[in-house]
Structure formats: C-alpha cells, structure tokens
Amino acid sequence: MNGMLIIRNGAPFYEGASVPIPKDKACIIGRSSEEWEPYLAFQSAYISRKHFEVTYESNAFFITDLFSKHGTKVNGEELQPGTPRLLKEQDVITLANEEAALVFRNDDMDATLDLGPLLKQINKPFYTLDPILQKVKIKEETYILSDKEYACLAYLLEYNNQFVSKEALKKSVWPERVESNGEILVAAEELNALIYRVRKKIGTYLEIEVIRGKGYWLHFNENGRE
C-alpha cells in the first residue's frame, strides 16, 4: 500500500498537488520556521509547526494530531490530540478551521474509480506551480526558486491582476514571524530584496509592478517583454 495526500487548499500549494507519504518515518505536517522544517509545510500562521503526523504500521496509515493549537479534523470530526486514527480512502483532513485541507489516497483502490478533479494537477491559464520542487513553469520557461521566492511568487500569481498589499504578502511569505498582536517582523529592506530577486528570475512573461509604499500588482504579458 502506498499512500499520498492530495492538496485541496492551503498556501503555497495549488489544488490537486499530490504528496507521497513515507512508510519508514513519521510524515509530519505543519508550518516551517527557521529551526524546523516539516515534511509538508503550509504558510498559515494558524497552523502549528508540528500540527499532525501520518504514520504507517500494520499495513495501514494512521493520523495523529500533535496537540496543535487550532486542531485537526477528519471528515469534520475533531481528532483527540495524541490519539492515532486509521485513515481510509478519500478521508478529508482539515487543519485549523480549514486553513488547509487534504484528501488521503492509497493505491489499493480500483483504478477505474472516478476520483474527479482531486487527482488532476491544476494548470492555470498561463502557469503551472510545482510546490515540491519549488518550480514555476510559464509557457515553455521553467524557473527554480528558493523557499521564500516560491512562496512570494505563488501568492502573487494567486492574485494576479489584483493589488496585493505589503502586509498581506509578508504574512503569506513569513508566517513564522507573525506575532500574537498581529505585528509582522519583516523589515522593508528584506521584502524589497525578495521582490528584486523574484523579478530578476521570472523571465519575459511576468511583470511585478510596485505600488510605492502600498504593495504590488502582478501582470501577465502574453507576448513577453521586449
């Protein structure tokens, strides 16, 4: 039996992204920090650094909430922290009041089962995101980005042709730096440097317009920049 998690929602992943579950170690899902990187990392500040884990034993997969602050649910039922629960085909897992949602899959089911759009990688009109390898493909061009560069560009692409404030972008890219009072500990110079690096990497088809003192506006240029 091979298991995987299919992303329904949760930045920085696109809907339909699939993540294999290792059998030889606990698969911990949560939020990354400077000291910690889970197997699968979401960006929301409401998701705990070690939110839940999936383990494999006795030819089955089990999910355990790791005493997360905002809880884990399977098919709408709250998990008791520290108590393993058997995962079944197409169980829906939600974190922190649906800040992220995943679907459990295994390969023992009939291959002719109609799984709908959950197993399809979603190709946006002009780009494709690969959250595992942190790659962005735009037409025939592929860009490999760092962790923060990918988080930044993925968020801007999600809101392409819309204004994105500096505060919203910082919260999305650096969720580990959001204080309990809502303050985001990211200097303007750090954000500016990140935007500069992303703009240098994204090639001819994307343009990031800087709205001075307020935020950013990402545009797609069908014909590429001259």
C-alpha angles and dihedrals in degrees: 000000000000119000133201140177119229116207115232095173140338130111133286091025129083121231111272098026110145125214121191117228115229117230099201098061143020113281104221119197121196144094125313126235135178089273100036138047117183123207089255117024126198123190104223114115088217091065114087121238089243101026104156140337136217118212134183123224138141090015093300140093122239131193124212128184108228096216091279117186096236101030141236127256133196113203088344095307117121114238119231106240114253094011117112119228126196113249117224131196112290095004108163115228120197128187129206099351093320098312081139134009132193137179122222117227135178130187097235094087125099107280090223092063111124104239097174122209095331093090096044121096105234112234111200117217093270109006145043125208125211106193095182097056092027093234131146121202118199113182102310096338122096123197125195113208139187120251095267094038090054093047090050097048094042090055093047091048090051088059098034114163089018131099114258118195122226091240093052092049094048091049091051096046099038106031089151089066097055109115124215089254091056096256114141113215099213120121120226089239092057093051092046091051091050093050090048092054093047092049090051092053105043098079128209106327104058129062125188111204115203114221098204114246093353115061146275144302121204118206132186117223108204094198097039128242117297 
